[in-house]
Amino acid sequence: MINVEIAVVPVGTSSTSISDFVAESEKALGKYPDLSYKITAMSTEIEGKNIEEIFEVLKQMHLAQINKGASRVQTSIRIDDRRDKENTMSEKVASVRAKI
């Protein structure tokens, strides 16, 4: 299972609020039904099995904010591509919580 964390942040908009821009990225993500995701306050976590599909959605999430009118977009991506064991995001969290 491949787990990704992405934060797409528009820079140079006319407001300090960025939720309209973030919503555009989330709409792009919603077009990929084979991917599971969770929106958090600072980023979005995505889970899937196909690396090509994941890279495509990351690109679309980035471009969504440019298409909305952001002059500049900063995107941070972290990828955990574990191939020896299928492990979902919730299983990872449960494993840590069990040890607390």
C-alpha positions as CSV (number, residue, x, y, z in Angstrom):
1,M,0.0,0.0,0.0
2,I,1.2,3.5,-0.9
3,N,0.6,6.3,1.6
4,V,1.1,9.9,0.6
5,E,0.8,13.2,2.5
6,I,0.4,16.3,0.3
7,A,0.0,20.0,1.2
8,V,-0.8,22.3,-1.6
9,V,-0.6,26.0,-0.6
10,P,-1.3,28.9,-2.9
11,V,0.9,31.9,-2.5
12,G,0.1,35.5,-3.5
13,T,-3.7,35.3,-3.4
14,S,-5.7,38.4,-2.4
15,S,-6.7,36.8,1.0
16,T,-5.1,35.1,4.0
17,S,-7.9,32.4,3.7
18,I,-6.9,29.6,1.4
19,S,-9.9,27.2,1.8
20,D,-11.3,28.0,-1.6
21,F,-8.0,26.9,-3.2
22,V,-7.7,23.8,-1.0
23,A,-11.2,22.8,-2.0
24,E,-10.2,22.9,-5.7
25,S,-7.4,20.4,-4.9
26,E,-9.8,18.2,-3.0
27,K,-12.3,18.2,-5.9
28,A,-9.5,17.0,-8.2
29,L,-8.8,14.2,-5.7
30,G,-12.4,13.2,-5.6
31,K,-12.2,12.2,-9.2
32,Y,-10.1,9.2,-8.3
33,P,-12.5,6.7,-6.7
34,D,-9.8,4.0,-6.2
35,L,-7.9,6.2,-3.8
36,S,-8.8,6.6,-0.1
37,Y,-8.1,9.9,1.5
38,K,-8.4,11.9,4.7
39,I,-8.4,15.7,4.9
40,T,-6.6,17.1,7.9
41,A,-6.1,20.7,9.1
42,M,-2.6,21.0,7.5
43,S,-2.5,18.4,4.6
44,T,-4.3,15.5,2.9
45,E,-3.4,11.9,3.4
46,I,-3.9,9.6,0.4
47,E,-3.8,5.8,0.2
48,G,-3.7,3.7,-2.9
49,K,-2.0,0.8,-4.7
50,N,-1.1,2.3,-8.1
51,I,1.9,4.7,-8.0
52,E,1.1,6.1,-11.5
53,E,-2.5,7.0,-10.4
54,I,-1.1,8.6,-7.2
55,F,1.4,10.7,-9.1
56,E,-1.3,11.8,-11.5
57,V,-3.7,12.9,-8.7
58,L,-0.8,14.8,-7.0
59,K,-0.2,16.7,-10.3
60,Q,-3.9,17.4,-10.7
61,M,-4.2,18.7,-7.1
62,H,-1.3,21.1,-7.7
63,L,-2.7,22.3,-11.0
64,A,-6.2,22.8,-9.6
65,Q,-4.9,25.8,-7.6
66,I,-3.1,27.3,-10.5
67,N,-6.2,26.8,-12.6
68,K,-8.2,28.6,-9.9
69,G,-5.9,31.6,-10.3
70,A,-3.0,31.2,-7.8
71,S,0.1,32.9,-9.2
72,R,2.3,30.6,-7.2
73,V,1.7,27.3,-5.5
74,Q,4.0,25.5,-3.1
75,T,3.4,21.7,-2.9
76,S,5.0,19.4,-0.3
77,I,4.7,15.7,-0.8
78,R,5.8,12.7,1.4
79,I,5.5,9.2,0.0
80,D,5.6,5.9,2.0
81,D,5.7,3.1,-0.6
82,R,5.9,-0.1,1.4
83,R,5.8,-3.2,-0.8
84,D,6.6,-6.0,1.6
85,K,3.3,-5.7,3.6
86,E,-0.1,-4.2,2.9
87,N,-0.7,-1.7,5.7
88,T,-3.5,0.9,5.6
89,M,-3.3,4.3,7.2
90,S,-5.7,3.3,10.0
91,E,-3.7,0.2,10.7
92,K,-0.5,2.3,11.0
93,V,-2.3,4.6,13.5
94,A,-3.7,1.7,15.4
95,S,-0.3,0.1,15.7
96,V,1.1,3.3,17.4
97,R,-1.9,3.7,19.6
98,A,-1.6,0.2,20.9
99,K,1.9,1.0,22.0
100,I,1.0,4.1,23.9
